[in-house]
């Protein structure tokens, strides 16, 4: 299964923890694969997303940052 959703975040980020729960729930409900990338392991990603995390991508395009709206995420995955 290809991961349609990618969550960029970092350890110790409470917004990332909140986003992870929502992404897990929505993706499980829809049977969609997802993955998480720790931006602290890649300097370029840290520079790009450090002030916006968590950042979600759906199908390779940036979808949201800071907060994940479950309704909006579902809509993006079912449209």
C-alpha positions, -999 to +999 in steps of 0.1 A: +000+000+000+013+034-010+013+061+017-011+088+006-006+109+037+027+120+050+030+138+084+061+158+090+068+166+126+093+162+154+096+146+188+082+166+217+058+186+196+023+185+212+006+197+179+024+168+161+010+144+187-025+157+182-021+155+144-008+120+146-040+108+164-062+124+138-042+111+108-042+076+123-079+076+128-089+090+094-065+068+075-076+037+094-112+045+087-106+049+050-080+022+046-054+046+035-017+043+041+003+070+059+037+076+073+055+101+095+088+118+089+109+133+117+122+166+104+150+167+130+167+139+110+170+160+078+184+195+078+166+206+046+133+194+060+140+211+093+147+244+075+116+241+053+090+230+078+105+239+112+081+267+119+050+250+105+049+216+120+030+194+119+027+196+082+006+171+063+008+161+026-019+143+007-009+126-026+023+146-027+008+180-022+009+201+010-025+198+027-023+215+061+000+227+088-002+233+125-036+216+129-052+187+110-090+190+105-104+155+102-133+165+080-110+183+056-085+154+056-114+129+048-126+151+020-091+153+005-088+115+006-122+108-009-124+134-036 
